Amino acid sequence: RREGLLVGLKNGHVMKIFVDNAFPVTLIKQATAVRCLDLSCRRKKLAVVDETSNLLVYDLDTQQLLYQEPNANSVAWNTEMEDMLAYSGSNMLCIKTGSFPPHMQKLQGFVVGFKGSKIFCLHYISMQTIDVPQSASLYRYMEKKDFETAYRVACLGVTEADWRALALDALQSLRFDIARKAFIRIRDVRYIDLLNRITQQYGQKTSLTHDEEMLITAQVLAFQGKYGEAAQHYGRARAFHSAVEMYTELRKWEEAKHWALQGEKAGPPKPPPPKDFGEDVPLAPTAPASPHKGDDLAAPPPPPPQESLAQGLILKQAASSEEDGDLRAAGEMYLTAGKHRKAVEIFVKIAALDSLIEVVRQLPNTEVPLLQMAAKAFRQNSNYAFAKETILKLNDVGQLISLHMENHHWDEAFQLSKLHPEYSAQIYLPWAEWLSFNDRFDDALDAYKKANRSDLSLQMIEKLTHNAVLERRFKDAAGYFWRLALEMVAAPPPPDIGPEEALRRNEALVANFWELRRRADIYYAYSYIHSYIQEPFTTLLPEHVFNCALFLWNILASSGFSAQPVANLLAEVQGGPEAEAAYLEKSRAESSAQAKGHLLKEVPLGISRVYILYALAKQSQSLGAFKLARMAYDKLQVLRVPPTWQHQIDLACLSIRSKAYSDQDDLLPVCNWCMTTNPLLRSNLDSCINCGHPFLRTFLGFDILPLVEFQPESDISLEEAQKLIAQEPNRTQSGGGGDGWHETTRAGAEVMSLHEGPSGDDGGTDLFVQKMLDAASYFVPGEPYQPVKIDRETLADLRPEEVYTADHRKHSKLLQVKFFRSMIPEVAIAVCGSCGNFFHQETWELEFLQNRCCPYCGSKDIDGISGKKSKSSL
C-alpha cells in the first residue's frame, strides 16, 4: 500500500497524489469547482460536492457520472459498505444507498465521517456522533430480493425485528444461506432447526419443483402462525395430510376435517414427508435378495387396510380429547370412528349411561364381552331400564333374573322362573332377605323354606324373638318361640350325618321342641302379668292373674326347665362341632339345675321375678292363699323392687303375718288322674306331685281343665285308634254320677233317661276310669311320667265328644299325637288345631270374634278348632 492524497481543484479537476511520485494522477475532470470530495472504501467510486452545492458520484473505472443530488455541502462514504454514503446540507442529513432515494433527517453541521451506522458531524467546533438506522435501506434491498446486499446492510446495524424480517423474507424466497445467518444472528433455534431439516431434505437438489416450493413455503408460514395460508400452500402441493396434521396438532378439528374432506375428494393422498428430517429416508424400498431361485415369484403379503384420512383424524381428535380430560367427547368420537371397545371403556369410566346405551344399540349380539361390560356398568349405576335392554340383547336369562332381584322386581323374576324352572332356586333367598328387610317376616320365613335355608330361617326367628323380648312385646315373643320350635323340628338334617348322630339329633329335636314350646308358654303367660303391672287398668279377673303368676313360678322354679340360650338349642340340632359343644353345655346345665328348686336364680331374658312375685303375693292375699302370699313377700324382701313399691310391700309383709299360715282348700289343685290334692307351689313343671300328670290349663285364664292324657297301646295304630274313638259306644254311660240319670244315643240323638233301682254292672262301669285307677295304683313315685295306656275295648267305649287330640305330626314326624279325655263333659273345651292348646269354649269364641286368630299361635284356621258345647240337663 502507498500513501497518497486526494485533491479537488478549483478548476474542477480531482487528482490523486502519492508521496513517492512527483506526477499526480487525474481522476475526474468537471466544469465546476470542487468544494468537498470522498472516495469509497474500495476506491471505485468518487463523491464530489461542487461549489453549486451539488453532489456528484462518479464511477472511477468508467469515468461516468452515476447520479447527483442537490443541496449538499459535505459528503462521506461508509467505510464498511461500498454503495452507501452520507451528505449534509440545508440543515438536513441524507443517507443514500445504491440507486435508492436518500433517507433524510434533520441535522446541523458538516458530515466528516461515516462508519457502519455511525455518522460523525462537525458543528462549529464540536464533533457529534450520530447513530443512524439502516432499516430503510435494508427493506429496499429486501423488496428487490437482493438478500446479499440486504444482509450486508443489516450487518451495519439493525434491530432484531429487522433481522427477523430479513430472515423470514429470505426463507420464503428459498435463500436458506441468508436466512440461516440471519436466524443465527437473533439466536432463533426453532427456525434454525426448521432450516436444518429443510436443507437436509432439499439441500442436495439444484432446483426445486413447484410442489416442493409450496411445501417449504407452507412450513415457513406455519412457523409464522399463518396457518390459513400454510394450509392453502399444502393444498396447492396436494399435501392435504400435512394440512390435516397441522390443524390436528393445533386442536382445530373443524379445519382439519375440512382439509381431510378436500383430500378425500382429491383422490389418494400424497405420501407424507418423513417427520424426522435428520434420518436418511430412502426414495424407494430395496427388496431383499432371494436366497432361493423361486422366492422372487412369491406374492408379497397384502398390506393392512389403511384408515381413511377422516377416520384417522377422528381417532386423533378422540385421543386428544381423552388427554385433555374431555372423556365424553372422546368416547363419542371413538364411537363415530367405529372403535366400540374404546368407546364402551370410556363411557363406563365416566358413567355416561345415555351414551353407553347408544353404543349397546349399535353393537351386534356377538360382542358379548362389551355387552357384559355395559350391563355391569348399568347395574352398578342402578339404571334398570338400560341394564334390562342390554341383558335382553345378550339373551342371558340368569343375569336378567338377577337384575330383577337387584331392583326388587319380584313379579318379573318369578314370571321368568316359571318359564325357566332351573333358575327358581336362586330367587327365593334374595327374596327372603328383601322381605325381611321390609318387615315382612312371615313371608320371609316361607321364602327361606323354599330356598332350603332353614338355618337362615331359624336365625331370623331367633333375632325376632330376641327383639320382641327387648321391646317388651312378650305375646309376640311367645308366637316367635312357637314358630321357632316348629321351624327347628322341621329343619332338614345336615348332609353326611351318621346313624348315631342322626339318632341323637332326633332326640335333641324333640326335647328342644318341647323346651321352646315351654318358653313360648312362659312368655305368653308373662304377657298378662306384665300388662297387669304396667297398665293402669286391667280386664283380668283376680283368679286369672293368680293362675298366671302361679303357673309361671312353678315352671320357672322347676329343675326340668332349662335356661340355656336359644343359640345353643339351635346349634345342637345343626350338626358339626357346634352341636357337640352345645350338647355338653346342655348336660352341664341339667346337672346344675337339679338343686335349683324355688331359688329361681336364672330366668329367661325379659322375665321379672319381682313382677311375678308381686302379682302372686297380691292376688294370693286377696284370694285367701296366705301361706303362698307370705312366701312371695318373703322372696320380694331379698329382691330389688321399685322404690315406690317398697313401703307397700313392707306393710303387706307385716299384715300377712296376722293371717293363718295356710291356703284355702278350694285353691289347692286336684289331679284329675290320681285325685291327689297338690300344694300350690310345685317344682315339677306344673305337674302332679304324685303321678306326674301335667296340669292342663286353659290359655285364656290359666285355670286347670278336667283333662286326662292317654295313649293307645303300642300294638294299636293311630288310624285304628281314631276309628275306634269315632265309633258310638253301644252301652249306656253313667252321666249323672249314680243319681239315676243316664245318657244314651238313639238314632243319632242324645237322650237322658231316669232308671229306678240300682244300675247293672254293664251299664255303670266306665272302662277308661278303671284303666286310669289301675294305672294310678301301680304308679311308683320317682319314675318318669307315662300317660295311661288303654286297649281297643276301652277306646271303643269312649264317646267321641269327650276326646280331644293334639296332632303335632303335621309339624314333624318325630312328634306324636296326644289324646285327652274330659273327665267332666259338661265343661265346654276348645282346642287349637295348630298349637294344641286348650281354651274354654265360651272365652275362645269371644277371643276369636275379636281378633280372628288364635291368641297363642296366631292361626286363623277356624276349621282346625275342635270343641264341645255343654249339654243342658233334662
Buried (B, 14 or more C-beta within 10 A) or exposed (E): EEEBEBBBEEEBBBBBBEEEEEEBEEBBEBEBBBBBBBBBBEEBBBBBBBEEBBBBBBBBEEEEEBEBBEBBBBBBBBEBBBBBBBBBBEEBBBBBBBEBEBBEEEBEBBBBBBBBBBBBBBEEEEEEEBEBBBBBBBBBBBEEEBBEBBBBBBBBBBBEEBBBBBBBBBBBBBBBEBBBBBBBBBEBEEBBBBBBBBBBBBEEEEEEEEBBBBBBBBBBBBBBEBBEBBBBBBBBBBBBBBBBBBBBEEEBBEBBBBBBBBBBEEEEBBEEBEEEBEEEEEEEEEEEEEEEEEEEEEEEEEEEEEEBBBBBBBBBBBBBBBEEEBBBBBBBBBBBBEBBBBBBBBBBEEEBBEBBBBBBEEBEEEBBEBBBBBBBBBBEEEBBEBBBBBBBBBEBBEBBBBBBBBBBBBEBBBEBBEEEEEBBEBBBBBBBBBBBEEEBBEBBBBBBBBBEBBBBBBBBBBEBBBEBBEEEBBBBBBBBBBBBBBBBBBBEBBEEBEEEBEEBBBEBBBBBBBBBBBBBBBBBBBBBBBBBBEEEEBEBEBBBBBBBBBBBBBBBBBBBBBBBBBBBBBBBBBBEEBBBEBBEBBEEBEEEBEEBEBEBEBBBEBBBBBBBBBBBBBBBBEBBBBBBBBBBBEBBEEEEBEEEBEEEBEEBBEEBEEBEEEBBEEBEBEBBBBEBEBEBBBBBBBBBBBBBBBBBBBBBBBBBBBBBBBBBEEEBEBEEBBEBBEEEBEBBBBBEEEEBBBBBBEEEEEEBEEEEEEBEEEBBBBBBBEBBBEBBEEBEEEEEBEBBBBBBEBBBBBBEBBBBBBBBEEBBEBBBBBBBBBBEBEBBBBBBBBBBBBBBBBBBBEBBEEEEBBBBBBBEEEEBBBBBEEBEEE
